[in-house]
Amino acid sequence: MDRFRYYWVDLHLHTVLSPCGELEMGAREIVFRAREAGLDVIAISDHNSCDNFPAVSELADGSPVVLPAIEVQTAEDIHVVTVFPDYDAARDFKDWLWLKMPPIKNDPDVFGYQVVVDSKDDIVRMEETLLIQGAGYDVDTVVSRAGERGAVTILAHVDRPAFAYPAVLGPFPEDYPVDALELSARLDSDQAEEWRQKYPSRVFIRSSDSHSPDTMSRGNCSRMLLEKPSFEEIRMALHGTDGRRVPWPWG
């Protein structure tokens, strides 16, 4: 029997902690929708924080597998999704990141609520520091320091006209040291193919970047050929190691 099978993986979704996330993105709603949609692995990747990972992970209890992640906003206002092997590594990275987080307070009436919840969706606290702002580190430093902590690093939604590396700094080298490039789920196959032609040696993933439960679906994420649904298997798939792979998401 072939030890590999395809798993559905979404490495970029937000919770109620992200001020742009809908209030329906609590732990219970995310886990229910992920199961309903047939997702095998999800990464909780709130802006500049990972504090709602424990609630979602505890409730999911492995179904789906939940990975800790942070969508970093760099000093240049570039978004980088950093996915970690465990919560300790993610917390350590967050502590480093917040050494240079500007002390700007969130205004819920302008930006939205930033809610830390438990696995029952009870409110633990409100995050007072505005999360959708650039931390004080450039993109190269963010990628390097996340990698030192064992993270998979992904340039987020490179097709977007804002908060994307090409939009801010222009084309990047083919050997830029990230594990994957993310394209928005909204792209059609022709639009996505244009990016593959620009960077033919890179691995592309599709992510939902969900801010509401209705956008969590197999059609908005990536299939990966893995032995089991785990962080290390995903890392191997992104590098095409030992039979693991990520097929072209628009194939």
Steps between C-alpha positions, in 0.01 A plus 500: 500500500628847411590677821419841353164667452371847427407728787326837482709770664419866573799681648343844529187581694406753763301495823315761702841614622569667166304826492407431138366157596126455536364436849381164365864385484512359851653164585172307479400651166841442344521136609141427394550660159835329442344160568196581288724611211725193521819685590774282648747766617447865584742764627376774732683802361373816663673832440819530708370256763436132571297534820185328371682186387454318834121538494459367147755221548345381826152487354607332176694228684671394179196522271606705317868527584559860609839668457617821673580783262538877486434726205773754557469854370856618446642850529444540126136385537563164333304201628688177572326187627723318747386150599669337798559138607355566847347770715816559704689598185216726390484669840876552504483661156207719608695617805788600272265665250333708770830650614444740210121518483398868512288576810198609297168419665220334307181695442227236466261751343749557218686171457282238673524296817809295587372215715697221667267208571510157661380176345142577607517840328488678834695826495837475676607857431500775241833570332563873540798543264398549138593183313466626143812712497857446392733353758842660504688233303566488128380204295843338468546502878151358559559214258840426652391509865191289435714244320738485795205386709415221257216678322376457148496847343261606225475831317130574536262581213778610264238590237339775706559872434577565868672318789683277252873482433479578124261792559730657759855410392458364148613162362696278734785261416407147396704376796337729757514288821134420560335159478207600278313779329132544576244603239155625586219251461305755296732466199382305198726245333633740237589764755670244722694358204653842435665481841628150440661625179669784690647267761518154341727347763287595799229305682164676508219439745143624504360615835160630599626789716161449664350775710159329511394135511334500157835534318649191664480229233703250302466728200686774686799302623768254381524124459821347628626146454610393848553189708301658783362846581783663694728802498808304398317324217383839369855634516618200301221543244591865445851384409395189307683269739473119492182482294310778672383782276261789448321474164425822314189627682325608179562171320 
